Amino acid sequence: MKHSNEQTLSEVLKSFLQTYKLDEGVYEAQLIKSWEKIAGEYISKHTDKIFIKKRHLFVKITSPALKHELSFAREKLVKALNDSINRNVIDEIVFI
């Protein structure tokens, strides 16, 4: 039986992250980590850099042809990435 002031470790960590406004950074890191799984191995091999700034995911693709093809799948990728972490972290993908 829990006493009124007892919390699970998960609850404490969640509270800590929210208090210090670190939760968004954690979600962003999870989303970036899921890029390889969502985009696939071939695209990941051609991904040079990936970061999030102001709810935009910036992805540097080393192949111009692949960058062009991916531009047609932006909305699908945004949805899949957000769904992979059950949070709406990004609104747009920018291929650079």
Sequence and secondary structure as in RCSB ss.txt:
>XXXX:A:sequence
MKHSNEQTLSEVLKSFLQTYKLDEGVYEAQLIKSWEKIAGEYISKHTDKIFIKKRHLFVKITSPALKHELSFARE
KLVKALNDSINRNVIDEIVFI
>XXXX:A:secstr
   TT   HHHHHHHHHHHTT HHHHHHHHHHHTHHHHH HHHHHTEEEEEEETTEEEEEES HHHHHHHHTTHH
HHHHHHHHHTTS   SEEEE 
